[in-house]
Amino acid sequence: MAKTLIKNATIISMDPGIGDIEGGDILLDGDLIAEVGKRIEAPEAEVLDAGEMIIIPGLINAHLHTWETALRGIGGDWAGREYFRIVHAGLAPVYTPEDTYLGNLMGALGQLHAGTTTSFDWCHNNATPAHSDAAIDALFEAGARAVFGHGTVKPDPKEGEPHYSRIPHPPGEIKRLRAGRLSGDEALVTMAMAILGPDYSTLEVTLHDFRLAREYGLLSSAHIWGTPDRLVEKGYFLLENEGLLGPDHNVVHGNYLEEDELRVIVDSGASVTATPPVEMQKHPAESLTGRVLALGGRPSIGADIEIYAGADMFHVMRFALQSQRIFDNQRFAASGQTGEKSILPARRALEWATINNAHALNLEDRIGSITPGKQADLVLIRTGDINMFPVNDAVQAVVFHAGRENVDTVFVAGRKVKEAGTLNYPAASISRLKGRLEDSARRLLGTL
């Protein structure tokens, strides 16, 4: 792959050693960032003038059920258990591998269009190996960087069948994928395990799944709430005592975790991912960004499900920041303090959506900042668009004003996947995919 020299940009590197650069240049050499600075000379490189652009690292979506793309917008008014009753018990069992493929492909393309170069594809509707293969096929076809989280289904059991909480993660499938197309940890699409965890599985299954992930050198990730009805009462205290808790684990949600258990998680090096646009729809307990920060941890954020809300990371980081500010303001008011209160700065939200999300996915050495030697995952944002101009503070412009409509160019591993506001994916193919996805949605929803 040839060299590319991007010139004259406002660079928000998210690397503390490099900082922000006005009128900066970035030299790409193949799939890597070779140099970042001012007035870089590279006469052999293709030049891209980014004089009216802000460049940020590729956004990272640390939690997304991409297979649900066909179900966009059906649950925006749900307030209770509808997600489990309608989606997992009702719709998921009638999904075909083709439905999964279409959801993952259109969902991954949508992420790229919105400047998200990496997603943790938390795939928990893969009833057969064919479903998993279809999901993975779609990620490769889209050209996205992704962590494929192999999960397990959650249907209502039929008579004589065990409840899903008693079914261990299938070792044969992990072995098949780990020995095959997802064997490489340096590839564009890598592997993780999306396990049930102590809230949704028995003690025996919980221990089995954690040990299986560690046996294959995989990140494990679990949906956790920390409510009194969880299946493993001792939760992460038990896992810490068993030596199974560490940086190779990711906790999603956790809104009801008590402070001492959350401290055990954070102190172990495990990551915590909040999904505020979804969590705040139904839950009165705050998302964990602020609580993790207070314990010295590194908050991570994701979109979760497009059934409730849009999954572009501009929306997610805006919502995550503002919802945390609301809870912080409430605490300040309740404390009776006087004088000026501090406020969580906008840069924090950009950290969550870039370098912190890379850390949560154990990819910080490869992505998350504009650093020489890292993969060339970049997003170029137009500053002359009517909703962006004038830019008085680049970070605040990105966090509070930018959206997918301002994303001009996207690089993944040095390859342009979006250019001049248009995906580098055949328009005719997208048109056909839209028709197929619409047919998929109509058939699936017609089964309710």
C-alpha positions in Angstrom: 0.0 0.0 0.0 1.3 3.4 -0.9 2.1 6.4 1.4 -0.5 9.1 2.0 0.3 12.5 3.4 -2.6 14.3 5.0 -1.8 18.0 5.4 -3.0 21.2 7.2 -5.6 19.6 9.5 -6.6 20.3 13.0 -5.5 17.1 14.7 -7.0 15.8 17.9 -4.5 13.0 18.5 -5.8 11.6 21.9 -2.1 10.9 22.5 -0.9 13.0 25.5 2.6 13.0 24.1 1.4 14.5 20.8 -1.6 16.6 21.9 -3.7 18.7 19.6 -2.0 20.2 16.5 -3.3 23.2 14.5 -2.3 22.9 10.8 -0.8 19.5 11.4 0.2 16.7 9.0 -0.1 12.9 9.2 1.9 10.5 7.1 0.4 7.1 6.5 2.7 4.3 5.3 0.5 1.4 4.3 -1.8 0.5 7.1 0.2 2.4 9.8 0.6 5.9 11.0 4.3 6.8 10.2 4.6 10.3 11.4 2.5 13.1 13.0 3.6 16.7 13.2 3.9 19.9 11.2 5.4 20.4 7.7 6.1 16.7 7.1 8.1 16.1 3.9 7.2 13.0 1.9 7.6 13.7 -1.9 6.7 10.2 -2.8 3.3 10.2 -1.0 -0.2 11.0 -2.3 -1.2 14.3 -0.7 -4.7 14.9 0.8 -5.3 18.5 1.8 -7.4 18.6 5.0 -7.2 22.3 5.5 -10.8 22.6 6.6 -11.0 19.4 8.5 -10.7 18.1 12.1 -9.0 14.7 12.3 -9.7 12.4 15.2 -8.9 8.7 15.7 -11.5 6.3 14.4 -14.4 6.2 16.8 -14.9 2.8 18.6 -18.2 1.3 19.5 -17.4 -0.9 22.5 -20.8 -2.7 22.6 -23.2 -3.3 19.7 -25.6 -6.1 18.9 -25.2 -5.5 15.1 -27.4 -8.5 14.2 -30.5 -6.5 15.3 -30.1 -3.8 12.6 -33.3 -4.9 10.8 -35.2 -4.2 14.0 -34.3 -0.5 14.2 -36.8 1.7 16.0 -39.3 -0.9 17.2 -38.5 -0.4 20.9 -38.1 3.3 21.4 -41.1 3.4 23.8 -40.4 0.1 25.6 -40.1 0.5 29.4 -40.0 -3.0 30.8 -39.2 -6.6 29.8 -40.2 -6.2 26.2 -36.7 -6.7 24.9 -36.4 -10.2 26.3 -40.0 -11.2 25.5 -40.2 -9.8 22.0 -36.6 -10.0 20.8 -34.9 -13.0 22.5 -38.0 -15.2 23.0 -39.9 -14.1 20.0 -37.8 -12.8 17.1 -34.3 -14.3 17.6 -35.5 -17.9 17.2 -36.8 -17.2 13.7 -33.6 -15.5 12.5 -31.9 -17.2 9.6 -28.2 -16.9 8.8 -29.2 -14.6 6.0 -31.0 -12.3 8.4 -27.9 -12.2 10.6 -25.7 -11.5 7.6 -27.9 -8.6 6.4 -28.1 -7.1 9.8 -24.3 -7.3 10.4 -23.4 -6.0 6.9 -25.8 -3.0 6.9 -25.0 -2.3 10.5 -21.2 -2.4 10.0 -21.5 -0.1 6.9 -23.6 2.2 9.0 -20.9 2.4 11.6 -18.3 3.2 9.0 -20.5 5.9 7.5 -20.7 7.5 10.9 -17.0 7.5 11.5 -16.9 4.4 13.7 -14.0 2.3 12.5 -14.1 -0.4 15.1 -17.1 -2.2 16.8 -17.3 -4.9 19.4 -20.0 -7.0 17.6 -21.6 -8.7 20.6 -23.3 -11.5 18.7 -25.7 -13.4 21.0 -28.1 -14.7 18.3 -26.0 -17.4 16.7 -28.1 -20.6 17.2 -25.9 -22.5 14.6 -22.4 -22.3 13.3 -24.0 -21.0 10.1 -25.3 -17.9 11.9 -21.8 -17.2 13.4 -20.2 -17.6 10.0 -22.8 -15.3 8.3 -22.1 -12.6 10.9 -18.3 -12.9 10.4 -18.7 -12.9 6.6 -20.5 -9.6 6.8 -17.9 -7.9 9.0 -15.1 -8.9 6.5 -17.2 -7.8 3.6 -17.9 -4.4 5.1 -14.2 -3.7 5.5 -14.7 -2.7 9.2 -12.4 -3.4 12.1 -14.3 -5.5 14.5 -14.1 -7.7 17.5 -16.5 -10.6 17.0 -18.0 -11.5 20.3 -19.3 -15.1 20.0 -22.3 -15.3 22.2 -25.2 -17.8 22.9 -28.9 -17.6 22.3 -31.5 -16.9 25.0 -34.8 -18.4 23.9 -37.6 -19.5 26.3 -36.9 -23.2 26.8 -39.2 -25.8 25.3 -40.6 -28.6 27.5 -37.8 -30.9 28.6 -35.0 -28.5 27.6 -32.7 -26.8 30.1 -32.9 -23.1 30.6 -30.2 -21.2 28.7 -28.6 -20.2 32.1 -27.6 -23.9 32.5 -26.0 -24.3 29.1 -22.2 -23.8 29.0 -20.7 -21.8 26.2 -19.9 -24.4 23.4 -16.2 -25.2 23.5 -16.4 -26.8 20.0 -17.4 -23.6 18.4 -14.7 -21.6 20.2 -12.1 -24.1 19.0 -13.4 -24.1 15.5 -13.4 -20.3 15.1 -10.1 -19.8 17.0 -8.3 -22.4 14.9 -9.8 -21.1 11.7 -10.7 -17.7 10.4 -10.4 -15.8 13.7 -7.1 -17.3 14.8 -5.1 -14.1 14.4 -5.1 -11.4 17.0 -3.6 -8.8 14.5 -6.3 -9.2 11.9 -8.9 -6.7 11.0 -11.6 -9.0 12.6 -10.6 -10.6 15.8 -12.4 -12.8 18.4 -13.9 -12.5 21.9 -16.4 -14.4 23.9 -19.8 -12.8 24.8 -20.6 -14.9 27.8 -23.7 -15.0 30.1 -21.7 -14.1 33.3 -22.8 -14.2 36.9 -26.1 -12.4 36.4 -27.4 -14.8 33.7 -25.8 -18.2 34.3 -25.4 -20.6 37.1 -22.2 -20.8 39.1 -21.0 -23.9 37.2 -21.6 -22.3 33.8 -20.1 -19.0 34.9 -16.9 -20.6 35.9 -16.8 -22.8 32.8 -17.2 -19.8 30.5 -14.6 -17.7 32.2 -12.1 -20.5 32.1 -12.9 -21.3 28.5 -12.2 -17.7 27.4 -8.9 -17.7 29.3 -7.9 -21.1 27.8 -8.1 -19.6 24.3 -6.6 -16.3 25.2 -9.9 -14.4 24.5 -11.4 -11.3 26.0 -14.7 -12.3 27.8 -17.6 -9.9 28.1 -20.8 -10.2 30.1 -24.0 -8.3 30.6 -24.2 -7.4 34.3 -26.7 -5.4 36.2 -25.9 -6.4 39.8 -29.6 -6.7 40.9 -30.6 -8.9 43.8 -32.0 -11.6 41.5 -28.7 -12.4 39.8 -28.0 -16.1 39.6 -24.5 -16.0 41.2 -25.1 -14.0 44.4 -21.4 -13.4 45.1 -20.8 -12.1 41.6 -17.4 -10.7 41.0 -16.2 -11.3 44.5 -16.3 -15.0 43.8 -14.6 -14.6 40.4 -11.8 -12.5 42.0 -11.3 -15.3 44.6 -11.1 -17.9 41.8 -8.4 -15.9 40.0 -10.6 -15.4 37.0 -11.0 -11.6 37.0 -8.5 -9.4 35.2 -7.9 -7.2 32.1 -9.2 -10.0 29.9 -12.8 -9.3 31.1 -15.3 -6.6 30.2 -18.4 -5.8 32.2 -21.3 -4.2 30.3 -23.9 -2.0 32.1 -23.5 -2.7 35.9 -25.8 0.2 36.9 -26.9 -1.5 40.2 -23.5 -2.8 41.3 -22.6 -1.9 44.9 -19.5 0.2 45.3 -17.4 -2.5 46.9 -18.0 -4.9 44.0 -17.4 -2.3 41.4 -14.1 -1.5 43.1 -13.1 -5.1 42.9 -13.8 -5.0 39.1 -12.0 -1.8 38.5 -9.0 -2.7 40.7 -8.6 -6.0 38.8 -8.0 -4.2 35.5 -11.3 -5.4 34.0 -13.0 -2.8 31.8 -16.5 -1.4 32.3 -18.7 -0.4 29.3 -21.8 1.8 29.8 -24.5 2.2 27.2 -26.3 5.4 28.5 -28.8 6.0 25.6 -30.2 2.5 26.2 -29.7 2.3 30.0 -31.4 5.6 30.7 -34.5 4.6 28.8 -35.5 2.1 31.5 -33.3 2.4 34.5 -33.3 4.9 37.4 -29.7 4.1 38.3 -27.0 6.1 36.6 -24.6 4.7 34.0 -21.2 3.8 35.3 -19.0 6.4 33.6 -18.8 8.7 36.6 -18.5 6.0 39.2 -15.7 4.2 37.3 -13.9 7.5 36.9 -14.2 8.2 40.7 -12.6 4.8 41.4 -9.6 5.6 39.1 -10.8 3.4 36.2 -11.2 4.2 32.5 -14.9 4.4 31.4 -15.9 2.8 28.1 -19.1 3.4 26.1 -21.1 1.7 23.4 -24.4 2.0 21.6 -25.9 -1.4 22.5 -29.0 -1.8 20.4 -30.6 0.2 17.6 -33.9 -1.2 18.6 -34.0 1.7 21.1 -31.8 4.5 19.7 -29.4 5.3 16.9 -25.9 3.7 17.2 -23.6 6.4 15.9 -20.9 7.2 18.4 -21.3 11.0 18.1 -24.8 10.5 19.6 -23.5 8.0 22.2 -20.7 10.1 23.5 -22.9 13.3 23.6 -25.6 11.4 25.5 -23.1 9.7 27.8 -21.5 13.0 28.8 -24.7 15.0 29.3 -26.4 12.2 31.3 -23.4 11.9 33.6 -23.4 15.7 34.1 -27.0 15.5 35.2 -26.2 13.0 37.9 -23.1 15.0 38.9 -25.3 18.1 39.2 -27.8 16.3 41.3 -25.1 15.2 43.7 -23.7 18.7 43.9 -27.1 20.2 44.7 -27.9 17.5 47.3 -24.5 18.1 49.0 -25.4 21.6 50.0 -22.1 23.0 48.7 -21.8 26.6 47.6 -19.6 28.2 45.0 -18.7 27.0 41.6 -19.1 23.3 40.8 -16.8 21.4 38.5 -18.0 19.9 35.3 -16.9 16.9 33.4 -15.1 18.3 30.3 -16.0 17.4 26.7 -12.6 15.8 26.1 -13.6 13.0 28.5 -16.4 11.9 26.2 -14.0 11.8 23.3 -11.6 9.7 25.4 -14.3 7.2 26.2 -15.2 6.8 22.5 -11.6 6.4 21.3 -8.6 5.5 23.5 -10.6 4.2 26.5 -12.7 2.0 24.2 -9.5 0.7 22.6 -8.3 -0.1 26.1 -11.5 -2.0 26.9 -11.1 -4.2 23.8 -7.4 -4.9 24.6 -6.6 -3.0 21.4 -4.9 0.1 22.8 -1.5 -0.9 21.3 -3.1 -0.8 17.8 -5.8 1.8 17.7 -7.5 4.6 19.7 -5.1 7.5 19.2 -3.2 9.1 16.3 0.2 7.7 17.3 3.1 6.7 15.0 3.2 2.9 14.8 -0.5 2.4 15.4 -3.0 1.4 12.7 -4.1 4.2 10.4 -7.8 4.4 11.6 -8.8 8.0 11.1 -11.9 10.2 10.7 -11.8 13.5 8.8 -14.6 15.9 9.8 -15.6 18.9 7.7 -15.5 22.2 9.7 -17.1 24.3 7.0 -20.5 22.6 7.2 -23.3 24.9 8.4 -23.8 23.1 11.7 -20.0 23.1 12.5 -18.9 26.6 11.5 -17.2 28.5 13.1 -15.1 26.1 15.1 -13.9 27.9 18.3 -12.9 24.8 20.2 -12.2 21.7 18.1 -12.9 19.1 20.8 -16.2 20.7 21.7 -17.1 21.0 18.0 -16.6 17.2 17.6 -18.4 16.2 20.8 -21.4 18.6 20.8 -21.9 19.5 17.1 -20.5 16.9 14.7 -22.5 14.0 13.3 -22.3 11.5 10.6 -23.3 14.1 8.0 -20.0 15.9 8.7 -17.8 12.8 8.3 -16.0 13.4 5.0 -13.3 10.7 4.9 -12.7 7.5 6.9 -9.6 5.4 6.9 -9.5 1.8 8.3 -6.0 0.4 8.4 -4.9 3.0 5.9 -7.6 2.2 3.4 -10.3 4.8 2.5 -13.7 3.3 3.3 -15.5 6.6 3.0 -14.4 9.5 0.8 -16.0 12.9 0.1 -18.9 12.0 2.2 -19.7 8.7 0.4 -18.9 5.1 1.4 -16.5 3.4 -0.9 -19.0 0.5 -1.3 -21.0 0.1 -4.5 -24.1 2.3 -4.4 -26.0 -0.4 -6.4 -25.1 -3.0 -3.9 -26.2 -0.9 -1.0 -29.5 -0.3 -2.8 -30.0 -4.1 -3.2 -29.0 -4.7 0.4 -31.6 -2.2 1.6 -34.3 -4.1 -0.2 -33.1 -7.4 1.3 -32.9 -5.9 4.8 -36.4 -4.5 4.4 -37.7 -7.9 3.4 -35.9 -9.4 6.3 -37.5 -7.0 8.8 -41.0 -7.5 7.3 -40.7 -11.3 7.5 -39.3 -11.2 11.1 -41.8 -8.7 12.5 -44.6 -10.6 10.7 -43.9 -13.6 13.0 -44.9 -11.7 16.1 
